[in-house]
């Protein structure tokens, strides 16, 4: 499920979800188009026992291949403009 909560895109993972499908959907929703689209998932809300799935989510996110977007087999490419990079660096620094 996705819903508007503060104009951000949240995924809510319920205990009856299929774990593998849910985890795959999360990483693809967050990192598809290198996360540079308006509907990119920014927050995941794990309900109940699904919070135990986070440890399985991490290696899925780490498995993406990073590189130039025009190269074969690349999943994540650099940010598309300078101002976005500056914003990302600022957000990480304040986290």
C-alpha positions in Angstrom: 0.0 0.0 0.0 1.1 3.5 -0.7 -0.6 6.6 0.8 0.0 10.3 1.1 1.4 11.1 4.5 2.9 14.6 4.5 3.2 14.5 0.7 5.8 11.7 0.8 5.4 8.2 -0.4 5.2 5.6 2.3 4.9 1.8 2.0 3.1 0.0 4.8 4.1 -3.6 5.2 1.4 -5.7 6.9 2.0 -9.0 8.6 0.0 -11.0 6.1 2.1 -9.8 3.2 4.1 -12.2 1.1 7.6 -11.5 2.5 9.6 -12.0 -0.7 7.2 -10.0 -2.8 7.0 -7.2 -0.3 10.8 -6.9 0.1 11.3 -6.9 -3.7 8.5 -4.3 -4.2 10.1 -2.1 -1.5 13.6 -2.0 -3.0 12.2 -1.5 -6.5 9.8 1.3 -5.4 12.7 3.0 -3.6 15.5 2.6 -6.1 13.7 2.3 -9.4 14.8 5.1 -11.8 17.7 5.6 -9.3 15.1 6.9 -6.8 14.9 10.1 -8.9 11.1 10.1 -9.6 8.3 11.8 -7.8 6.7 8.5 -6.7 9.9 7.0 -5.3 9.2 5.3 -2.0 10.9 7.3 0.8 9.6 5.6 3.9 8.7 2.0 4.9 6.4 1.4 7.8 6.8 -2.2 9.1 3.8 -3.4 11.0 4.2 -6.0 13.8 6.5 -8.9 13.0 7.4 -7.5 9.6 10.0 -5.4 11.3 12.0 -8.6 11.5 12.3 -8.5 7.7 14.5 -5.4 7.7 17.6 -7.4 8.0 16.6 -9.2 4.8 15.9 -6.0 3.0 19.4 -4.6 3.5 21.2 -7.1 1.3 18.6 -6.7 -1.4 19.2 -2.9 -1.5 23.0 -3.5 -1.4 22.8 -5.9 -4.4 22.1 -3.1 -6.9 25.0 -2.4 -9.3 26.0 1.2 -9.3 27.6 2.9 -12.3 27.0 5.1 -15.3 23.4 4.8 -16.5 24.4 4.1 -20.1 26.4 0.9 -19.1 24.9 -2.6 -19.4 23.7 -4.2 -16.2 23.7 -1.0 -14.1 20.8 -0.6 -11.6 21.6 2.7 -10.0 23.2 5.6 -11.8 24.5 9.0 -10.4 22.0 11.7 -9.6 20.9 13.6 -12.6 21.8 17.2 -11.7 24.1 19.1 -9.3 21.4 20.6 -7.1 20.0 17.2 -6.3 23.5 16.0 -5.3 23.9 19.0 -3.0 20.5 18.3 -1.4 21.3 14.6 -0.9 24.7 15.5 0.8 22.9 18.0 3.0 20.2 15.5 4.0 22.7 12.8 4.9 24.8 15.3 6.9 21.9 16.3 9.0 20.5 12.8 9.5 
